[in-house]
Amino acid sequence: MGYALGGKVGLLTTAYESRVKGVVSVCGVDPLRLDTPDKGTEGIRQYSHLHGLLPRLGFFVGHEDRVPFDFDEVLACVAPKPTLVVAPTLDRYARLADVEREVEASKRIYSLLGHPEALQLQTPCDINRFAERTQDAVFDWLAHQ
């Protein structure tokens, strides 16, 4: 389980590590190709220019449609492991409609593998944070897995 950057790391780890049996990503799905400057978010610039985490993504600023991977593909790599994506409705870093689009695209892979229910999306009315009520919901979900 992870929040924000930890949620991204959790998804990537789950995709490539067979010992991980499932994952919860809270505010960890930021669609890269869909995150263009006109949407009012920091876009992929947050990774390259603002925080320096993935400097090479800077080559794609203004050409987001050419980013070599996105989170729908990461989620597809996680399939069919149980996965909960928590995307608050008021997240200023990732627009909910874009996150929903990524999750829906990934559900096709889960369905093909016979586990469409294994990928779930929760959208609490909240901002980008790991509030106590979100923690409770996440821990309840984990307890049922």
N, CA, C and O atoms as a GROMACS GRO file, in nm:
protein
  580
    1MET      N    1   0.084  -0.117   0.000
    1MET     CA    2   0.000   0.000   0.000
    1MET      C    3   0.088   0.123   0.000
    1MET      O    4   0.193   0.126   0.065
    2GLY      N    5   0.044   0.225  -0.075
    2GLY     CA    6   0.120   0.348  -0.075
    2GLY      C    7   0.033   0.467  -0.108
    2GLY      O    8  -0.074   0.454  -0.168
    3TYR      N    9   0.082   0.583  -0.068
    3TYR     CA   10   0.013   0.709  -0.094
    3TYR      C   11   0.102   0.796  -0.184
    3TYR      O   12   0.223   0.806  -0.161
    4ALA      N   13   0.044   0.857  -0.284
    4ALA     CA   14   0.111   0.948  -0.377
    4ALA      C   15   0.228   0.876  -0.445
    4ALA      O   16   0.207   0.777  -0.515
    5LEU      N   17   0.350   0.923  -0.426
    5LEU     CA   18   0.466   0.857  -0.487
    5LEU      C   19   0.476   0.713  -0.440
    5LEU      O   20   0.514   0.625  -0.517
    6GLY      N   21   0.444   0.688  -0.314
    6GLY     CA   22   0.444   0.551  -0.263
    6GLY      C   23   0.342   0.463  -0.332
    6GLY      O   24   0.363   0.343  -0.348
    7GLY      N   25   0.230   0.523  -0.374
    7GLY     CA   26   0.129   0.448  -0.449
    7GLY      C   27   0.180   0.410  -0.587
    7GLY      O   28   0.150   0.301  -0.636
    8LYS      N   29   0.256   0.500  -0.649
    8LYS     CA   30   0.316   0.469  -0.779
    8LYS      C   31   0.421   0.358  -0.764
    8LYS      O   32   0.425   0.264  -0.844
    9VAL      N   33   0.504   0.370  -0.662
    9VAL     CA   34   0.606   0.268  -0.637
    9VAL      C   35   0.540   0.134  -0.607
    9VAL      O   36   0.586   0.029  -0.653
   10GLY      N   37   0.431   0.137  -0.531
   10GLY     CA   38   0.359   0.014  -0.501
   10GLY      C   39   0.305  -0.054  -0.626
   10GLY      O   40   0.315  -0.176  -0.639
   11LEU      N   41   0.249   0.024  -0.717
   11LEU     CA   42   0.199  -0.034  -0.841
   11LEU      C   43   0.310  -0.094  -0.925
   11LEU      O   44   0.297  -0.206  -0.975
   12LEU      N   45   0.420  -0.021  -0.939
   12LEU     CA   46   0.532  -0.073  -1.018
   12LEU      C   47   0.593  -0.197  -0.954
   12LEU      O   48   0.628  -0.292  -1.023
   13THR      N   49   0.605  -0.196  -0.822
   13THR     CA   50   0.659  -0.314  -0.752
   13THR      C   51   0.567  -0.434  -0.771
   13THR      O   52   0.614  -0.544  -0.798
   14THR      N   53   0.437  -0.412  -0.758
   14THR     CA   54   0.341  -0.521  -0.773
   14THR      C   55   0.343  -0.576  -0.914
   14THR      O   56   0.324  -0.696  -0.935
   15ALA      N   57   0.365  -0.489  -1.010
   15ALA     CA   58   0.368  -0.534  -1.150
   15ALA      C   59   0.484  -0.628  -1.178
   15ALA      O   60   0.473  -0.719  -1.260
   16TYR      N   61   0.597  -0.605  -1.108
   16TYR     CA   62   0.718  -0.680  -1.142
   16TYR      C   63   0.768  -0.775  -1.034
   16TYR      O   64   0.869  -0.842  -1.054
   17GLU      N   65   0.700  -0.782  -0.923
   17GLU     CA   66   0.744  -0.869  -0.814
   17GLU      C   67   0.636  -0.971  -0.781
   17GLU      O   68   0.529  -0.935  -0.732
   18SER      N   69   0.664  -1.096  -0.809
   18SER     CA   70   0.563  -1.201  -0.790
   18SER      C   71   0.527  -1.225  -0.644
   18SER      O   72   0.419  -1.277  -0.615
   19ARG      N   73   0.614  -1.188  -0.552
   19ARG     CA   74   0.584  -1.208  -0.409
   19ARG      C   75   0.477  -1.113  -0.358
   19ARG      O   76   0.415  -1.140  -0.255
   20VAL      N   77   0.454  -1.003  -0.427
   20VAL     CA   78   0.349  -0.909  -0.388
   20VAL      C   79   0.217  -0.962  -0.443
   20VAL      O   80   0.204  -0.985  -0.563
   21LYS      N   81   0.120  -0.981  -0.355
   21LYS     CA   82  -0.006  -1.046  -0.393
   21LYS      C   83  -0.119  -0.950  -0.423
   21LYS      O   84  -0.224  -0.992  -0.472
   22GLY      N   85  -0.101  -0.821  -0.395
   22GLY     CA   86  -0.203  -0.721  -0.422
   22GLY      C   87  -0.151  -0.585  -0.380
   22GLY      O   88  -0.046  -0.574  -0.318
   23VAL      N   89  -0.228  -0.479  -0.416
   23VAL     CA   90  -0.178  -0.344  -0.390
   23VAL      C   91  -0.295  -0.247  -0.373
   23VAL      O   92  -0.402  -0.263  -0.432
   24VAL      N   93  -0.269  -0.146  -0.291
   24VAL     CA   94  -0.358  -0.030  -0.279
   24VAL      C   95  -0.275   0.092  -0.316
   24VAL      O   96  -0.166   0.112  -0.263
   25SER      N   97  -0.328   0.172  -0.407
   25SER     CA   98  -0.260   0.294  -0.449
   25SER      C   99  -0.354   0.412  -0.423
   25SER      O  100  -0.455   0.429  -0.490
   26VAL      N  101  -0.318   0.493  -0.324
   26VAL     CA  102  -0.397   0.611  -0.289
   26VAL      C  103  -0.330   0.733  -0.354
   26VAL      O  104  -0.215   0.764  -0.323
   27CYS      N  105  -0.401   0.800  -0.440
   27CYS     CA  106  -0.348   0.917  -0.513
   27CYS      C  107  -0.220   0.882  -0.588
   27CYS      O  108  -0.130   0.965  -0.600
   28GLY      N  109  -0.212   0.760  -0.637
   28GLY     CA  110  -0.090   0.714  -0.702
   28GLY      C  111  -0.102   0.695  -0.852
   28GLY      O  112  -0.005   0.658  -0.917
   29VAL      N  113  -0.220   0.719  -0.908
   29VAL     CA  114  -0.237   0.706  -1.052
   29VAL      C  115  -0.253   0.846  -1.108
   29VAL      O  116  -0.359   0.909  -1.094
   30ASP      N  117  -0.148   0.895  -1.171
   30ASP     CA  118  -0.150   1.025  -1.238
   30ASP      C  119  -0.131   0.998  -1.387
   30ASP      O  120  -0.019   0.976  -1.432
   31PRO      N  121  -0.239   0.999  -1.463
   31PRO     CA  122  -0.225   0.970  -1.606
   31PRO      C  123  -0.124   1.063  -1.672
   31PRO      O  124  -0.139   1.185  -1.668
   32LEU      N  125  -0.022   1.005  -1.732
   32LEU     CA  126   0.086   1.084  -1.790
   32LEU      C  127   0.050   1.141  -1.926
   32LEU      O  128   0.071   1.260  -1.952
   33ARG      N  129  -0.004   1.058  -2.013
   33ARG     CA  130  -0.035   1.104  -2.149
   33ARG      C  131  -0.152   1.202  -2.151
   33ARG      O  132  -0.160   1.287  -2.239
   34LEU      N  133  -0.241   1.189  -2.053
   34LEU     CA  134  -0.359   1.276  -2.050
   34LEU      C  135  -0.336   1.404  -1.972
   34LEU      O  136  -0.420   1.493  -1.974
   35ASP      N  137  -0.223   1.415  -1.902
   35ASP     CA  138  -0.197   1.526  -1.812
   35ASP      C  139  -0.127   1.640  -1.886
   35ASP      O  140  -0.007   1.662  -1.870
   36THR      N  141  -0.205   1.711  -1.966
   36THR     CA  142  -0.151   1.821  -2.045
   36THR      C  143  -0.166   1.953  -1.970
   36THR      O  144  -0.253   1.965  -1.883
   37PRO      N  145  -0.084   2.052  -2.000
   37PRO     CA  146  -0.085   2.180  -1.927
   37PRO      C  147  -0.221   2.250  -1.923
   37PRO      O  148  -0.249   2.322  -1.827
   38ASP      N  149  -0.304   2.230  -2.023
   38ASP     CA  150  -0.434   2.297  -2.028
   38ASP      C  151  -0.532   2.246  -1.922
   38ASP      O  152  -0.638   2.306  -1.903
   39LYS      N  153  -0.498   2.139  -1.852
   39LYS     CA  154  -0.589   2.082  -1.752
   39LYS      C  155  -0.573   2.145  -1.614
   39LYS      O  156  -0.649   2.114  -1.523
   40GLY      N  157  -0.477   2.233  -1.598
   40GLY     CA  158  -0.461   2.301  -1.471
   40GLY      C  159  -0.385   2.223  -1.366
   40GLY      O  160  -0.378   2.265  -1.251
   41THR      N  161  -0.328   2.112  -1.403
   41THR     CA  162  -0.243   2.034  -1.313
   41THR      C  163  -0.097   2.064  -1.347
   41THR      O  164  -0.069   2.136  -1.443
   42GLU      N  165  -0.007   2.010  -1.271
   42GLU     CA  166   0.135   2.032  -1.299
   42GLU      C  167   0.183   1.953  -1.419
   42GLU      O  168   0.291   1.979  -1.472
   43GLY      N  169   0.104   1.856  -1.461
   43GLY     CA  170   0.141   1.775  -1.576
   43GLY      C  171   0.267   1.694  -1.550
   43GLY      O  172   0.312   1.680  -1.436
   44ILE      N  173   0.322   1.641  -1.657
   44ILE     CA  174   0.442   1.559  -1.641
   44ILE      C  175   0.562   1.643  -1.601
   44ILE      O  176   0.666   1.589  -1.564
   45ARG      N  177   0.549   1.776  -1.609
   45ARG     CA  178   0.657   1.865  -1.563
   45ARG      C  179   0.690   1.839  -1.416
   45ARG      O  180   0.803   1.861  -1.372
   46GLN      N  181   0.590   1.792  -1.339
   46GLN     CA  182   0.617   1.768  -1.197
   46GLN      C  183   0.726   1.664  -1.178
   46GLN      O  184   0.802   1.670  -1.081
   47TYR      N  185   0.734   1.569  -1.268
   47TYR     CA  186   0.836   1.463  -1.257
   47TYR      C  187   0.972   1.508  -1.308
   47TYR      O  188   1.076   1.468  -1.255
   48SER      N  189   0.972   1.591  -1.411
   48SER     CA  190   1.099   1.629  -1.473
   48SER      C  191   1.153   1.761  -1.420
   48SER      O  192   1.266   1.767  -1.372
   49HIS      N  193   1.075   1.866  -1.428
   49HIS     CA  194   1.124   1.999  -1.396
   49HIS      C  195   1.108   2.038  -1.249
   49HIS      O  196   1.199   2.096  -1.191
   50LEU      N  197   0.994   2.007  -1.189
   50LEU     CA  198   0.965   2.055  -1.054
   50LEU      C  199   1.032   1.972  -0.945
   50LEU      O  200   1.083   2.027  -0.847
   51HIS      N  201   1.030   1.840  -0.961
   51HIS     CA  202   1.084   1.752  -0.856
   51HIS      C  203   1.207   1.672  -0.900
   51HIS      O  204   1.279   1.619  -0.815
   52GLY      N  205   1.231   1.663  -1.028
   52GLY     CA  206   1.350   1.594  -1.079
   52GLY      C  207   1.350   1.444  -1.059
   52GLY      O  208   1.457   1.382  -1.063
   53LEU      N  209   1.234   1.383  -1.038
   53LEU     CA  210   1.228   1.239  -1.015
   53LEU      C  211   1.254   1.159  -1.144
   53LEU      O  212   1.325   1.058  -1.142
   54LEU      N  213   1.196   1.204  -1.252
   54LEU     CA  214   1.211   1.138  -1.382
   54LEU      C  215   1.247   1.244  -1.486
   54LEU      O  216   1.162   1.285  -1.565
   55PRO      N  217   1.372   1.290  -1.486
   55PRO     CA  218   1.409   1.402  -1.571
   55PRO      C  219   1.383   1.381  -1.719
   55PRO      O  220   1.354   1.476  -1.791
   56ARG      N  221   1.392   1.259  -1.764
   56ARG     CA  222   1.374   1.234  -1.908
   56ARG      C  223   1.230   1.254  -1.954
   56ARG      O  224   1.205   1.269  -2.074
   57LEU      N  225   1.135   1.255  -1.860
   57LEU     CA  226   0.998   1.285  -1.901
   57LEU      C  227   0.988   1.429  -1.952
   57LEU      O  228   0.894   1.463  -2.024
   58GLY      N  229   1.084   1.512  -1.917
   58GLY     CA  230   1.085   1.649  -1.965
   58GLY      C  231   1.089   1.659  -2.117
   58GLY      O  232   1.042   1.758  -2.173
   59PHE      N  233   1.144   1.559  -2.183
   59PHE     CA  234   1.146   1.559  -2.329
   59PHE      C  235   1.006   1.550  -2.389
   59PHE      O  236   0.986   1.584  -2.506
   60PHE      N  237   0.908   1.505  -2.308
   60PHE     CA  238   0.772   1.485  -2.358
   60PHE      C  239   0.677   1.597  -2.320
   60PHE      O  240   0.560   1.593  -2.357
   61VAL      N  241   0.725   1.698  -2.248
   61VAL     CA  242   0.639   1.812  -2.215
   61VAL      C  243   0.596   1.879  -2.345
   61VAL      O  244   0.680   1.918  -2.426
   62GLY      N  245   0.466   1.891  -2.362
   62GLY     CA  246   0.412   1.943  -2.488
   62GLY      C  247   0.387   1.834  -2.590
   62GLY      O  248   0.324   1.859  -2.693
   63HIS      N  249   0.436   1.715  -2.563
   63HIS     CA  250   0.416   1.598  -2.651
   63HIS      C  251   0.375   1.478  -2.565
   63HIS      O  252   0.426   1.368  -2.582
   64GLU      N  253   0.283   1.503  -2.473
   64GLU     CA  254   0.244   1.400  -2.376
   64GLU      C  255   0.192   1.273  -2.442
   64GLU      O  256   0.206   1.164  -2.386
   65ASP      N  257   0.133   1.285  -2.559
   65ASP     CA  258   0.082   1.167  -2.630
   65ASP      C  259   0.193   1.071  -2.670
   65ASP      O  260   0.165   0.958  -2.711
   66ARG      N  261   0.318   1.113  -2.659
   66ARG     CA  262   0.432   1.028  -2.697
   66ARG      C  263   0.504   0.966  -2.577
   66ARG      O  264   0.604   0.897  -2.594
   67VAL      N  265   0.452   0.990  -2.454
   67VAL     CA  266   0.514   0.930  -2.335
   67VAL      C  267   0.513   0.778  -2.353
   67VAL      O  268   0.410   0.721  -2.389
   68PRO      N  269   0.625   0.711  -2.328
   68PRO     CA  270   0.636   0.568  -2.361
   68PRO      C  271   0.553   0.472  -2.275
   68PRO      O  272   0.536   0.356  -2.313
   69PHE      N  273   0.502   0.517  -2.160
   69PHE     CA  274   0.416   0.430  -2.080
   69PHE      C  275   0.318   0.517  -2.002
   69PHE      O  276   0.338   0.637  -1.985
   70ASP      N  277   0.212   0.453  -1.956
   70ASP     CA  278   0.116   0.523  -1.871
   70ASP      C  279   0.060   0.424  -1.770
   70ASP      O  280   0.088   0.304  -1.776
   71PHE      N  281  -0.018   0.476  -1.677
   71PHE     CA  282  -0.061   0.392  -1.566
   71PHE      C  283  -0.166   0.288  -1.604
   71PHE      O  284  -0.185   0.192  -1.530
   72ASP      N  285  -0.235   0.303  -1.716
   72ASP     CA  286  -0.323   0.195  -1.760
   72ASP      C  287  -0.240   0.071  -1.792
   72ASP      O  288  -0.283  -0.041  -1.768
   73GLU      N  289  -0.123   0.092  -1.847
   73GLU     CA  290  -0.034  -0.021  -1.879
   73GLU      C  291   0.030  -0.079  -1.753
   73GLU      O  292   0.050  -0.200  -1.744
   74VAL      N  293   0.062   0.007  -1.658
   74VAL     CA  294   0.115  -0.043  -1.530
   74VAL      C  295   0.009  -0.126  -1.461
   74VAL      O  296   0.038  -0.235  -1.412
   75LEU      N  297  -0.114  -0.076  -1.456
   75LEU     CA  298  -0.224  -0.153  -1.394
   75LEU      C  299  -0.246  -0.285  -1.468
   75LEU      O  300  -0.274  -0.386  -1.405
   76ALA      N  301  -0.233  -0.284  -1.598
   76ALA     CA  302  -0.249  -0.408  -1.676
   76ALA      C  303  -0.140  -0.508  -1.640
   76ALA      O  304  -0.165  -0.629  -1.638
   77CYS      N  305  -0.020  -0.459  -1.611
   77CYS     CA  306   0.089  -0.548  -1.570
   77CYS      C  307   0.065  -0.607  -1.432
   77CYS      O  308   0.115  -0.716  -1.401
   78VAL      N  309  -0.012  -0.538  -1.350
   78VAL     CA  310  -0.044  -0.586  -1.216
   78VAL      C  311  -0.147  -0.700  -1.222
   78VAL      O  312  -0.147  -0.788  -1.137
   79ALA      N  313  -0.232  -0.697  -1.323
   79ALA     CA  314  -0.340  -0.796  -1.336
   79ALA      C  315  -0.287  -0.938  -1.331
   79ALA      O  316  -0.179  -0.965  -1.383
   80PRO      N  317  -0.360  -1.029  -1.270
   80PRO     CA  318  -0.493  -1.017  -1.210
   80PRO      C  319  -0.489  -0.999  -1.057
   80PRO      O  320  -0.587  -1.032  -0.990
   81LYS      N  321  -0.382  -0.947  -1.003
   81LYS     CA  322  -0.372  -0.931  -0.858
   81LYS      C  323  -0.475  -0.830  -0.808
   81LYS      O  324  -0.506  -0.734  -0.877
   82PRO      N  325  -0.528  -0.852  -0.688
   82PRO     CA  326  -0.623  -0.757  -0.631
   82PRO      C  327  -0.560  -0.618  -0.620
   82PRO      O  328  -0.450  -0.601  -0.566
   83THR      N  329  -0.631  -0.520  -0.674
   83THR     CA  330  -0.579  -0.382  -0.680
   83THR      C  331  -0.691  -0.285  -0.647
   83THR      O  332  -0.800  -0.290  -0.703
   84LEU      N  333  -0.660  -0.195  -0.555
   84LEU     CA  334  -0.752  -0.087  -0.521
   84LEU      C  335  -0.685   0.045  -0.554
   84LEU      O  336  -0.576   0.075  -0.504
   85VAL      N  337  -0.750   0.123  -0.638
   85VAL     CA  338  -0.704   0.257  -0.671
   85VAL      C  339  -0.798   0.355  -0.602
   85VAL      O  340  -0.920   0.350  -0.621
   86VAL      N  341  -0.742   0.443  -0.521
   86VAL     CA  342  -0.821   0.546  -0.455
   86VAL      C  343  -0.786   0.680  -0.520
   86VAL      O  344  -0.672   0.723  -0.517
   87ALA      N  345  -0.888   0.743  -0.578
   87ALA     CA  346  -0.868   0.869  -0.650
   87ALA      C  347  -0.970   0.970  -0.598
   87ALA      O  348  -1.087   0.966  -0.636
   88PRO      N  349  -0.927   1.061  -0.512
   88PRO     CA  350  -1.020   1.161  -0.460
   88PRO      C  351  -1.078   1.249  -0.570
   88PRO      O  352  -1.011   1.279  -0.669
   89THR      N  353  -1.201   1.291  -0.551
   89THR     CA  354  -1.269   1.371  -0.653
   89THR      C  355  -1.208   1.510  -0.669
   89THR      O  356  -1.222   1.571  -0.775
   90LEU      N  357  -1.142   1.560  -0.566
   90LEU     CA  358  -1.089   1.696  -0.569
   90LEU      C  359  -0.936   1.699  -0.574
   90LEU      O  360  -0.874   1.795  -0.528
   91ASP      N  361  -0.876   1.595  -0.628
   91ASP     CA  362  -0.730   1.587  -0.638
   91ASP      C  363  -0.680   1.689  -0.740
   91ASP      O  364  -0.719   1.685  -0.856
   92ARG      N  365  -0.595   1.781  -0.696
   92ARG     CA  366  -0.547   1.886  -0.788
   92ARG      C  367  -0.435   1.836  -0.879
   92ARG      O  368  -0.398   1.906  -0.973
   93TYR      N  369  -0.382   1.718  -0.854
   93TYR     CA  370  -0.272   1.666  -0.934
   93TYR      C  371  -0.317   1.570  -1.043
   93TYR      O  372  -0.246   1.550  -1.141
   94ALA      N  373  -0.434   1.511  -1.025
   94ALA     CA  374  -0.485   1.415  -1.124
   94ALA      C  375  -0.635   1.432  -1.136
   94ALA      O  376  -0.708   1.419  -1.038
   95ARG      N  377  -0.680   1.462  -1.256
   95ARG     CA  378  -0.824   1.479  -1.278
   95ARG      C  379  -0.892   1.344  -1.272
   95ARG      O  380  -0.846   1.246  -1.331
   96LEU      N  381  -1.003   1.340  -1.198
   96LEU     CA  382  -1.074   1.214  -1.176
   96LEU      C  383  -1.113   1.146  -1.307
   96LEU      O  384  -1.098   1.025  -1.321
   97ALA      N  385  -1.163   1.222  -1.403
   97ALA     CA  386  -1.204   1.162  -1.531
   97ALA      C  387  -1.088   1.091  -1.599
   97ALA      O  388  -1.107   0.987  -1.662
   98ASP      N  389  -0.968   1.146  -1.586
   98ASP     CA  390  -0.850   1.084  -1.647
   98ASP      C  391  -0.811   0.955  -1.574
   98ASP      O  392  -0.775   0.856  -1.636
   99VAL      N  393  -0.819   0.958  -1.441
   99VAL     CA  394  -0.788   0.837  -1.363
   99VAL      C  395  -0.891   0.729  -1.395
   99VAL      O  396  -0.855   0.612  -1.413
  100GLU      N  397  -1.018   0.766  -1.402
  100GLU     CA  398  -1.122   0.669  -1.437
  100GLU      C  399  -1.096   0.607  -1.573
  100GLU      O  400  -1.117   0.488  -1.592
  101ARG      N  401  -1.052   0.687  -1.666
  101ARG     CA  402  -1.021   0.637  -1.801
  101ARG      C  403  -0.907   0.534  -1.797
  101ARG      O  404  -0.913   0.431  -1.864
  102GLU      N  405  -0.803   0.563  -1.718
  102GLU     CA  406  -0.691   0.468  -1.704
  102GLU      C  407  -0.738   0.336  -1.643
  102GLU      O  408  -0.702   0.228  -1.690
  103VAL      N  409  -0.818   0.346  -1.539
  103VAL     CA  410  -0.867   0.225  -1.470
  103VAL      C  411  -0.957   0.144  -1.563
  103VAL      O  412  -0.945   0.022  -1.570
  104GLU      N  413  -1.047   0.212  -1.633
  104GLU     CA  414  -1.137   0.141  -1.725
  104GLU      C  415  -1.060   0.070  -1.835
  104GLU      O  416  -1.094  -0.042  -1.872
  105ALA      N  417  -0.957   0.133  -1.887
  105ALA     CA  418  -0.876   0.069  -1.991
  105ALA      C  419  -0.809  -0.057  -1.936
  105ALA      O  420  -0.797  -0.157  -2.007
  106SER      N  421  -0.765  -0.052  -1.812
  106SER     CA  422  -0.698  -0.167  -1.750
  106SER      C  423  -0.794  -0.279  -1.716
  106SER      O  424  -0.755  -0.396  -1.713
  107LYS      N  425  -0.919  -0.245  -1.690
  107LYS     CA  426  -1.018  -0.348  -1.655
  107LYS      C  427  -1.036  -0.450  -1.766
  107LYS      O  428  -1.074  -0.565  -1.741
  108ARG      N  429  -1.008  -0.410  -1.888
  108ARG     CA  430  -1.019  -0.505  -2.000
  108ARG      C  431  -0.923  -0.622  -1.980
  108ARG      O  432  -0.958  -0.737  -2.008
  109ILE      N  433  -0.803  -0.593  -1.932
  109ILE     CA  434  -0.704  -0.699  -1.910
  109ILE      C  435  -0.748  -0.788  -1.795
  109ILE      O  436  -0.739  -0.910  -1.803
  110TYR      N  437  -0.796  -0.726  -1.688
  110TYR     CA  438  -0.847  -0.805  -1.575
  110TYR      C  439  -0.960  -0.896  -1.620
  110TYR      O  440  -0.967  -1.011  -1.578
  111SER      N  441  -1.048  -0.846  -1.706
  111SER     CA  442  -1.158  -0.928  -1.758
  111SER      C  443  -1.106  -1.042  -1.845
  111SER      O  444  -1.153  -1.155  -1.834
  112LEU      N  445  -1.009  -1.012  -1.930
  112LEU     CA  446  -0.952  -1.116  -2.015
  112LEU      C  447  -0.889  -1.228  -1.932
  112LEU      O  448  -0.890  -1.344  -1.972
  113LEU      N  449  -0.836  -1.192  -1.815
  113LEU     CA  450  -0.774  -1.291  -1.726
  113LEU      C  451  -0.874  -1.354  -1.631
  113LEU      O  452  -0.836  -1.435  -1.546
  114GLY      N  453  -1.002  -1.319  -1.645
  114GLY     CA  454  -1.107  -1.381  -1.566
  114GLY      C  455  -1.127  -1.323  -1.427
  114GLY      O  456  -1.191  -1.387  -1.343
  115HIS      N  457  -1.074  -1.203  -1.400
  115HIS     CA  458  -1.087  -1.143  -1.267
  115HIS      C  459  -1.124  -0.994  -1.276
  115HIS      O  460  -1.049  -0.909  -1.227
  116PRO      N  461  -1.237  -0.961  -1.338
  116PRO     CA  462  -1.273  -0.819  -1.352
  116PRO      C  463  -1.295  -0.750  -1.218
  116PRO      O  464  -1.278  -0.628  -1.208
  117GLU      N  465  -1.332  -0.825  -1.117
  117GLU     CA  466  -1.358  -0.767  -0.985
  117GLU      C  467  -1.230  -0.735  -0.908
  117GLU      O  468  -1.236  -0.665  -0.807
  118ALA      N  469  -1.118  -0.784  -0.954
  118ALA     CA  470  -0.992  -0.766  -0.880
  118ALA      C  471  -0.939  -0.623  -0.888
  118ALA      O  472  -0.857  -0.583  -0.805
  119LEU      N  473  -0.983  -0.545  -0.986
  119LEU     CA  474  -0.942  -0.405  -0.997
  119LEU      C  475  -1.060  -0.318  -0.956
  119LEU      O  476  -1.166  -0.319  -1.019
  120GLN      N  477  -1.039  -0.243  -0.848
  120GLN     CA  478  -1.146  -0.158  -0.796
  120GLN      C  479  -1.100  -0.014  -0.785
  120GLN      O  480  -0.982   0.014  -0.763
  121LEU      N  481  -1.195   0.076  -0.802
  121LEU     CA  482  -1.168   0.219  -0.792
  121LEU      C  483  -1.262   0.279  -0.689
  121LEU      O  484  -1.383   0.261  -0.696
  122GLN      N  485  -1.205   0.350  -0.592
  122GLN     CA  486  -1.285   0.426  -0.495
  122GLN      C  487  -1.256   0.573  -0.518
  122GLN      O  488  -1.141   0.613  -0.538
  123THR      N  489  -1.362   0.655  -0.516
  123THR     CA  490  -1.348   0.798  -0.543
  123THR      C  491  -1.412   0.880  -0.431
  123THR      O  492  -1.521   0.934  -0.448
  124PRO      N  493  -1.345   0.888  -0.316
  124PRO     CA  494  -1.402   0.967  -0.206
  124PRO      C  495  -1.404   1.116  -0.239
  124PRO      O  496  -1.319   1.166  -0.313
  125CYS      N  497  -1.501   1.185  -0.185
  125CYS     CA  498  -1.507   1.330  -0.201
  125CYS      C  499  -1.404   1.390  -0.105
  125CYS      O  500  -1.432   1.410   0.014
  126ASP      N  501  -1.286   1.417  -0.158
  126ASP     CA  502  -1.175   1.463  -0.076
  126ASP      C  503  -1.069   1.524  -0.166
  126ASP      O  504  -1.080   1.521  -0.288
  127ILE      N  505  -0.965   1.580  -0.104
  127ILE     CA  506  -0.849   1.632  -0.176
  127ILE      C  507  -0.740   1.526  -0.173
  127ILE      O  508  -0.758   1.418  -0.119
  128ASN      N  509  -0.627   1.558  -0.232
  128ASN     CA  510  -0.514   1.466  -0.235
  128ASN      C  511  -0.450   1.461  -0.096
  128ASN      O  512  -0.367   1.545  -0.062
  129ARG      N  513  -0.490   1.363  -0.020
  129ARG     CA  514  -0.436   1.338   0.115
  129ARG      C  515  -0.476   1.197   0.154
  129ARG      O  516  -0.558   1.134   0.087
  130PHE      N  517  -0.419   1.149   0.262
  130PHE     CA  518  -0.450   1.015   0.311
  130PHE      C  519  -0.525   1.031   0.444
  130PHE      O  520  -0.474   1.002   0.552
  131ALA      N  521  -0.648   1.079   0.432
  131ALA     CA  522  -0.732   1.109   0.547
  131ALA      C  523  -0.765   0.983   0.627
  131ALA      O  524  -0.757   0.871   0.576
  132GLU      N  525  -0.802   1.003   0.751
  132GLU     CA  526  -0.833   0.890   0.839
  132GLU      C  527  -0.946   0.804   0.782
  132GLU      O  528  -0.940   0.681   0.790
  133ARG      N  529  -1.048   0.866   0.726
  133ARG     CA  530  -1.159   0.786   0.671
  133ARG      C  531  -1.113   0.705   0.549
  133ARG      O  532  -1.161   0.595   0.526
  134THR      N  533  -1.019   0.761   0.471
  134THR     CA  534  -0.963   0.686   0.359
  134THR      C  535  -0.877   0.571   0.411
  134THR      O  536  -0.881   0.461   0.355
  135GLN      N  537  -0.801   0.596   0.515
  135GLN     CA  538  -0.722   0.490   0.576
  135GLN      C  539  -0.812   0.376   0.623
  135GLN      O  540  -0.782   0.259   0.600
  136ASP      N  541  -0.923   0.410   0.688
  136ASP     CA  542  -1.017   0.307   0.735
  136ASP      C  543  -1.070   0.224   0.619
  136ASP      O  544  -1.076   0.101   0.627
  137ALA      N  545  -1.108   0.292   0.509
  137ALA     CA  546  -1.160   0.220   0.392
  137ALA      C  547  -1.054   0.129   0.331
  137ALA      O  548  -1.083   0.017   0.290
  138VAL      N  549  -0.931   0.178   0.325
  138VAL     CA  550  -0.820   0.099   0.269
  138VAL      C  551  -0.793  -0.023   0.355
  138VAL      O  552  -0.777  -0.134   0.303
  139PHE      N  553  -0.787  -0.004   0.484
  139PHE     CA  554  -0.758  -0.117   0.574
  139PHE      C  555  -0.872  -0.219   0.574
  139PHE      O  556  -0.848  -0.339   0.587
  140ASP      N  557  -0.996  -0.172   0.560
  140ASP     CA  558  -1.110  -0.264   0.546
  140ASP      C  559  -1.094  -0.347   0.419
  140ASP      O  560  -1.115  -0.468   0.420
  141TRP      N  561  -1.057  -0.281   0.309
  141TRP     CA  562  -1.039  -0.350   0.182
  141TRP      C  563  -0.929  -0.455   0.194
  141TRP      O  564  -0.944  -0.568   0.148
  142LEU      N  565  -0.818  -0.416   0.257
  142LEU     CA  566  -0.707  -0.509   0.275
  142LEU      C  567  -0.747  -0.628   0.361
  142LEU      O  568  -0.706  -0.741   0.334
  143ALA      N  569  -0.827  -0.603   0.463
  143ALA     CA  570  -0.871  -0.712   0.553
  143ALA      C  571  -0.956  -0.814   0.480
  143ALA      O  572  -0.960  -0.930   0.519
  144HIS      N  573  -1.026  -0.771   0.375
  144HIS     CA  574  -1.113  -0.862   0.300
  144HIS      C  575  -1.039  -0.938   0.191
  144HIS      O  576  -1.097  -1.025   0.127
  145GLN      N  577  -0.914  -0.906   0.169
  145GLN     CA  578  -0.839  -0.972   0.061
  145GLN      C  579  -0.778  -1.103   0.107
  145GLN      O  580  -0.712  -1.171   0.028
   0.00000   0.00000   0.00000
